[in-house]
Amino acid sequence: MGGWPGARRLLRPAWLLSHLAIAALLVATVNLGFWQLRRLDERRAYNALVEERAGAQPASLGDLLPGADPGGLAYRTAEVSGVFDVDSEVFVVNRTQAGLPGVHVVTLLVGDSGAVAVDRGFVPRPVYVAGDAGAWAPPDGEVVVVGRVRSADTSRGGNGAEVERVDAADLSARWGVVLPSVYVESGSGAGAGTIPFGIPAPALDEGSHLGYAVQWFVFFVIGLVGYPLVLVRLAREEPEADDG
């Protein structure tokens, strides 16, 4: 060990704690890398599921619902018909579209096959704040809406007609009807004019998971290679250099 005069100091308690800390960091970084890869696989599976359901032949929501798992209908293209009840309307707040803040206007649609909530689209905040309901009024009379089926969520409350999300139980109580646990999201807008704007289909990109995974694996390699090199350099130094 004549070429390693400083090796003993690397066995001191402080250095042993350092070794354990680095080992823990290496284990953490490699696990974070694999976690991001699992997230990537989940995202790809989600994208494939959305594409498959969106590509299915459009069908009447009334035909799809009986005996079906509502969650299994999400992102299916469905058709609903009926008359909009403008007195039964809520606004999902804190929404953005094309960089603009605004709300989604959700209106009750009543037809022969029952009642359903329809997210008619996006209303920019300046238009919504102006308070002219005619700007986003639905068409009169019988309409046919073709849109994406979405699973209703659970709301954490709201302020009057303003809600955080579409909650079928909450809307059923508000409007005095029995709603299914899904709603229809219009991709082309469902208004008398250009507002509300239709809601774009969900983005099917893979996100940043692969990039994050690569970063974590790079950190792992840096630690795995760099730390031993530092230890070798210190071990070859004279102990006096460390004491000084």
C-alpha positions in Angstrom: 0.0 0.0 0.0 3.0 2.3 -0.4 1.3 4.0 -3.3 -1.8 4.7 -1.2 -0.6 6.6 1.8 -3.9 8.3 2.4 -6.1 5.3 2.2 -6.6 5.0 6.0 -8.3 8.3 6.3 -11.0 7.2 3.9 -12.1 4.7 6.7 -12.7 7.5 9.2 -16.3 7.8 10.5 -16.9 11.0 8.5 -15.7 9.4 5.3 -17.7 6.3 6.0 -20.8 8.5 6.3 -19.9 10.1 3.0 -19.6 6.7 1.3 -23.1 5.7 2.6 -24.6 9.0 1.5 -23.2 8.7 -2.0 -24.4 5.1 -2.2 -27.8 6.2 -1.2 -27.8 9.0 -3.8 -26.7 6.5 -6.5 -29.6 4.1 -5.6 -32.0 7.0 -5.6 -30.9 8.4 -8.9 -31.1 5.1 -10.7 -34.5 4.4 -9.2 -35.7 7.8 -10.3 -34.5 7.1 -13.8 -36.5 3.8 -13.9 -39.5 5.5 -12.4 -39.5 8.0 -15.3 -39.3 5.2 -17.7 -42.3 3.6 -16.1 -44.1 6.9 -16.3 -43.2 7.0 -20.0 -44.7 3.5 -20.5 -47.9 4.6 -18.7 -48.1 7.7 -20.9 -47.7 5.6 -24.1 -50.3 3.2 -22.9 -52.7 6.1 -22.2 -52.0 7.7 -25.6 -52.7 4.3 -27.3 -56.0 3.9 -25.4 -57.2 7.4 -26.2 -56.3 6.9 -29.9 -58.1 3.6 -30.0 -61.3 5.0 -28.3 -61.3 8.2 -30.3 -61.0 6.2 -33.5 -64.0 4.0 -32.7 -67.1 4.6 -34.7 -69.3 7.4 -33.2 -72.3 6.0 -31.4 -75.3 7.3 -29.5 -74.4 7.9 -25.8 -77.8 6.4 -24.9 -76.7 3.2 -26.6 -73.2 3.2 -25.0 -74.2 3.7 -21.4 -76.4 0.7 -20.5 -74.3 -2.0 -18.9 -71.0 -0.2 -19.6 -68.3 0.9 -17.2 -68.5 4.7 -17.4 -64.7 4.9 -17.1 -64.4 2.6 -20.1 -66.2 5.1 -22.2 -63.8 8.0 -21.7 -62.6 9.6 -25.0 -65.2 7.6 -27.0 -66.9 9.8 -29.7 -70.5 9.9 -28.8 -73.6 11.6 -30.1 -76.3 13.1 -28.0 -79.5 15.0 -29.0 -82.0 17.1 -27.2 -82.7 20.7 -26.2 -80.3 22.8 -24.1 -81.7 24.1 -20.8 -80.1 27.6 -20.5 -81.4 27.9 -16.9 -79.2 24.9 -15.9 -75.7 26.0 -16.6 -72.4 26.2 -14.7 -69.0 27.5 -15.5 -65.8 25.5 -14.9 -63.3 28.2 -13.9 -59.5 28.4 -14.2 -59.3 27.1 -17.7 -56.9 28.2 -20.4 -56.9 27.7 -24.2 -54.5 29.0 -26.8 -52.8 30.9 -23.9 -56.0 32.7 -22.9 -57.6 32.4 -19.5 -61.3 31.7 -19.4 -64.0 29.2 -18.4 -65.8 26.2 -19.8 -69.6 26.5 -20.1 -71.4 23.4 -19.1 -75.1 23.2 -20.0 -77.8 20.6 -19.3 -79.1 18.8 -22.5 -82.4 17.1 -22.2 -83.5 14.6 -24.8 -85.6 11.5 -25.3 -82.8 9.2 -24.0 -82.4 11.3 -20.8 -80.4 14.2 -19.5 -76.6 14.8 -19.8 -74.2 17.6 -19.1 -72.5 19.0 -22.1 -69.3 21.0 -21.9 -70.1 23.3 -24.8 -66.6 24.8 -25.0 -64.3 27.6 -23.9 -65.3 31.2 -23.2 -62.5 33.7 -22.9 -62.4 35.5 -19.6 -63.0 39.0 -21.0 -66.2 37.8 -22.7 -67.3 35.9 -19.5 -66.6 38.8 -17.2 -68.7 41.1 -19.5 -71.6 39.0 -18.4 -73.6 38.9 -21.7 -74.9 35.4 -21.7 -76.1 35.9 -25.3 -72.4 35.7 -26.3 -72.3 32.0 -25.5 -75.9 31.1 -25.8 -76.7 27.6 -27.1 -78.7 27.1 -30.3 -82.5 27.0 -29.9 -84.6 23.9 -30.4 -83.4 20.4 -31.0 -79.7 19.9 -31.5 -77.3 17.1 -32.1 -73.9 17.3 -30.3 -71.0 15.1 -31.3 -68.2 15.1 -28.8 -65.8 13.2 -26.5 -67.2 11.3 -23.5 -65.4 12.3 -20.4 -65.6 10.9 -16.9 -67.2 13.2 -14.3 -65.0 14.2 -11.4 -65.6 15.1 -7.8 -65.8 18.8 -7.1 -64.3 20.4 -4.0 -66.9 23.1 -4.0 -67.7 26.2 -6.0 -69.1 29.7 -5.9 -72.6 29.9 -7.2 -72.6 28.9 -10.8 -68.8 28.7 -10.9 -67.4 25.3 -10.2 -63.9 23.7 -10.2 -64.8 20.7 -12.3 -67.7 18.8 -13.7 -69.3 16.8 -10.9 -72.2 14.7 -11.9 -73.6 14.3 -8.4 -73.3 18.0 -7.7 -75.0 18.9 -11.0 -77.7 16.4 -10.5 -78.6 18.0 -7.2 -78.4 21.5 -8.6 -80.5 20.8 -11.6 -82.9 18.3 -10.1 -82.2 15.6 -12.7 -80.4 12.2 -12.7 -77.2 12.5 -14.7 -74.8 9.7 -15.7 -71.3 9.8 -14.3 -70.0 11.0 -17.6 -70.4 14.1 -19.7 -69.9 15.1 -23.3 -67.1 17.5 -24.2 -67.7 19.3 -27.5 -64.7 19.5 -29.8 -66.3 21.9 -32.2 -68.2 24.2 -29.8 -71.9 24.1 -29.2 -73.1 27.7 -29.4 -75.2 29.9 -31.6 -72.1 31.8 -32.8 -68.3 31.3 -32.7 -68.3 31.3 -28.9 -67.8 29.0 -27.0 -64.8 27.7 -28.8 -64.5 24.0 -29.2 -62.1 22.1 -26.8 -59.1 20.6 -28.6 -58.5 16.9 -28.3 -56.0 15.9 -25.5 -52.4 16.2 -26.5 -50.9 12.7 -27.0 -47.2 13.6 -26.7 -44.9 11.6 -24.5 -44.0 14.5 -22.2 -40.6 15.0 -20.7 -40.3 11.5 -19.1 -37.6 10.2 -21.4 -35.5 13.3 -21.0 -35.8 13.2 -17.2 -34.8 9.5 -17.2 -31.7 10.2 -19.2 -30.8 13.0 -16.8 -31.1 10.8 -13.8 -29.0 8.0 -15.4 -26.4 10.6 -16.3 -26.3 11.7 -12.7 -25.9 8.1 -11.7 -23.0 7.6 -14.0 -21.3 10.8 -12.9 -21.5 9.7 -9.3 -20.5 6.1 -10.0 -17.4 7.1 -11.9 -16.6 10.5 -10.3 -16.7 9.6 -6.7 -14.3 6.6 -6.9 -11.9 8.9 -8.9 -12.0 11.4 -6.1 -11.3 8.7 -3.5 -8.3 7.4 -5.5 -6.9 10.9 -5.7 -7.3 11.4 -1.9 -5.9 7.9 -1.1 -2.7 8.7 -3.1 -2.1 12.0 -1.2 0.0 12.0 1.9 -2.1 12.1 5.1 -0.3 15.3 6.2 -1.8 17.1 3.2 -5.3 16.2 4.6 -4.3 17.2 8.2 -3.0 20.5 7.1 
